Amino acid sequence: MADGERERDARRRRRLLWAGILAVAGLALLAVGLTVANGAVAWLEAAVAIVLLVASFAVQRLARKETLYRRDGST
């Protein structure tokens, strides 16, 4: 395995890890916002949670897209 490929795989794993962290934080914040918080705080928490979930999706998609469309040295 070439060094460039190892670096690419490590970057992909790192991005997927961050995507997972963002998703868990977003879901936890959404659960708190919908169950415990009241009024404006609940709306703020829900909005931040949705932003975190969308960011998680974007990071995950970027990692997968990079893997899907990377160039092989065989062609």
N, C-alpha and C positions, 0 to 999 in steps of 0.2 A: 504494500500500500504506500503510495507516494505521500510526501509530507503535505502537499497541497490538499490531498484528499482527506488526510487526517484532520487538518485544520478546518476544512469545510464540514466534516462530520461533527467535530467538536462545537463549531459555531451553530450548527443545526440543533444539537442536543441542548446547548445553552439557551437558544431561542425557544425551544419547546418547553424547557424548564421554566423560563420566565412567563411563557404563555400559561402554563399550569398555575403558577403562583398568582398571576393576575386574575385568572378565572376563579380560584378558590377565594381570594380576597373579595372579588366582586360578588360572588354568591353569598359569602358571609355577611358582607355589608348590606346586600339586598334583603337577606333574611332578617337582620336587625332592623333595617328601615321599615320593613313591612309588618313586623310583629311588635317591636318594643317602642320605637320612637314615635313621637307625636308631632303633628303640625308641620311646620316648615322644615324642621330637622329631618323628618321622615322623607319628605320630598327631596331634600338635598342628598341624603344618603342613597336614596333610590337612583337619583340622577348620576351620582358618582359611581355607583355599582354598575349601572348600564354602560358608562364610559369605560370602566375597567373591563367589562365583558367584551365590549367591541374591540378594545385594544388587544385583549387576549386573542380574539379571533384573527385580528390583523397580523399579529406576530406569528401565530401558528400558520397562517396562510403563507406568509413570507418564507418561513422555514421550509414548508412543503414545496412551494413553488421553486425555490432554489434547488431543492433536491430533484424535483421532477425535470427541470429544464437545464440541468448542468450538462456540460459537454463531456463526453467520454473521450479518452485518448485513442479509442479503437477505431473511430470513423474518420 
